[in-house]
Amino acid sequence: MGIVIYRLYEWVLLKRIVILPSHICFMITGEDLRNAPEKLAHVAHWCRDVNRHVAGTGITARGPETIEGVTVHISTSDPEEIVPFLREIRKVRRYASLVMYPEGHEEGGTAGIEFGIAVGTSGRDEIVSCIRSMAADGMMPDDVDEEAFERCLTFRYTPDLVIKTGGYHLTDFLIWQSVYSELFFSDVNWKLFRKTDFLRALRDYQARVRRFGT
């Protein structure tokens, strides 16, 4: 009976979602990955299901009609700790193309959603790298503007929705790009994070009026 009720609630949540974020960023820790590496593929699967649902409604909503990309930032001081879990990580390719950072190596996979894994990447380091790059190019101070800065970024997208599981402490990942992102904090930790929790985050995003800092 519990499973039936759970599936019914999932269906009710999904039915009400018509507005989607174009890009989603999950922030997890190395411990989260160790506890539930399979969750990455689950998230990719959920995104594919949601895209198919919204496409099937025939409703033209304001904003993006599909989730185009997902980035999962794994906060760790030792990027090598993901190595034992690469087999699980690569299962993402069943549902999306896979890009691994900082190497930027792309794995094969289903066309559609681009799923990025960023390991131990610091937003502060990225900003410092941008400044060094502009200096190396001999750019004059008067020529430095937002457009020039953003051309130097490693991650050249702005996440519409940032999801942090298991607490309220964000990392500095995408510190420049996420300044106007909607934030969703879930008390549920990564291992126990379910599709219904993901759908709640999408429902919460849909209900917000985005002002982009204005």
N, C-alpha and C positions, 0 to 999 in steps of 0.2 A: 504493500500500500504506500509506503514511504517513497518508493521509486516512482510510482505513478503520480503522486502529488508533486514530486520534484520535477518530473517531465512536464506536467501541466503548467507549473509556474514558469518553467523555462520557455514554454510555448507562448504564454501570456506576455512575458517580457519581450520576446523576439517579435511578436506581432505588433507591438507598439513602437518599434524602432524604424524610423524612416530617414533620419538624418545621421550621417556617419562622419567621423573624423577621417580626413584623408591619410594622415600619418599618426601612428600611435607609438609612444615610447614606454616600455616597461623598465623599471629600475629594480634590479634584484642584487643579491650579494653572492659571493662565491659559495657561502654555506647554503644558500637557497638552491643553487645549481646542484650541489652535492646531494641535497635531500630529494630533489625532484627534477632531474635532467629531462625526463620525458615530457614535462609540462611545456617545453618550447614547441614541440610538435603539436601538442594539444591546442596551444594558442593559435598557431598557423591554421589548424583545422577549423577552429571556431570562427576565425576571420573569413575563411572561405565560405562557411555556412551562412554567416551574416550577409556577406555580399550577394550570395545566391538568393537569400530571402528578400532583400531589398530590391534586387533586380526583378524578382518575380511578382512584386506587388504592383508594378506598373505606375507607382506614384513618383511624380517628379517633385522632389523636395528641394528646399533651398540648401545650397552647399553641396559637397561631394556626394555622389551616389554609391561609391565603393570605398572600401579601405584599400588604399594603394600600397601602403608600406608599413612595416612594423620594425622597430629597432628595440632590441633587448640589451640594456647595458648591465654587464656583470661587474660589480664593484669588487676589485681584488687587487692586492699588492703583488700577486704572483700570477701572471697570465698563464703560466704553465699548468696551473691546477685544473684547467678545463680539459687538458689532454685526455684523461681517462674517460671523458664523457663525450668525445667527438662522435662516437657511433650514434649516441642518442640525439646529439645536436643535428646530425646530418639527416635524421628522419624528417626534419622540416621540409626537405626537398619533395616529399610526397604531396605537399600542398602549396609550396611557394619556391621561388628562387632564393638561394641562400648566399649572403655576402658576409665574409668574416673580416673584422677589423682588429688590429690596425693594418694587417697585411692587405686588406682589400681584395682578398681572393674570393672569386665567385664560384659557387658550386652549381651544377645543373639542377633542374627542377621544373616544376609546373610553371608555365607562364602565368603572369598575373601579379600577385602580391610579391613585393621584394621584402625579404625578411633578413634583417641585419643583426649580427651578433657583435657587439663592441665590448672588448674585454679589457678592463683596467684603464680605459681611456679617460683622461682628465680634461674637463672643460678649460681649466686654467692652462694646462699644457698646450691645448689647441690654440688658445688666444695668444700665448707667447710665441708659438710657432708661426702664427699669422703675422705678428709684428716683425719677427726675424725675416720672414719671407719678403715682406714689403721693403724692409731695410736692405735686403740683399739685392732687390730689384732697383734700388736707388730711388724709390718713391719719395717725393718731397712731402713735407707735412701738409701743405695746402691741398695736395692731391688725395689725401686719405679721407675717405667717406665710407658710409655703410656699405655701399655697393662694392667698393674696392676691397674692403675688409672681408666681405662675405665670399668674394672670389677665392680667397686664400683658405677658407675653412675646409676641414676634412669632411664634415657632415653638412652638406649644402641643402638642407631642408629644415622646415619649421614644424615640429610636431604639434598637431592640433590638441592632442590629449596625452598627458603624461600620467601613467598609473604606477603608484608605489604600493607594493604589497607589504603587509606585516609591520606597519608602523608609519611614523610621520617624519622620518629623517631622510631628506633628499640628498643625493650626491651633487657634485658640481658639473656633471655631464651635461652637455648642450647648454651651458650656462648662458651663452649668447643667443642661441636659436630658440630657447624655450621661454623667453621673457614674457611672451603673450600667450603661452600655452595654458589650456585648462588643466588643472591638477586634480587627480582623484586618489585619495588615500584610502586603502582598504585595511581594515583590522585583520583580515584573513591573511595568513602567511602564504608564501608562494606554493608550498607543498599542498596546501588545502584549497588553494584558489580554484574555483570551479567555473564552468561555463556561465552559471547564473550570476556569479560575481562579476564576470566580464560583461555580461549583458546589463547589469546594474550600472556599471561604469559608463557604458554607451548611453543608457537611458539618462543618466545624470548629465552627460555631455550634451545630449539633445535638448535638455530642459534649460540650459544656460543661455544667456544672451551674451554673445562674445563682443567685447568692446575694443579689443586690441590696444589697450592702454589709453583709450580716450575717455 
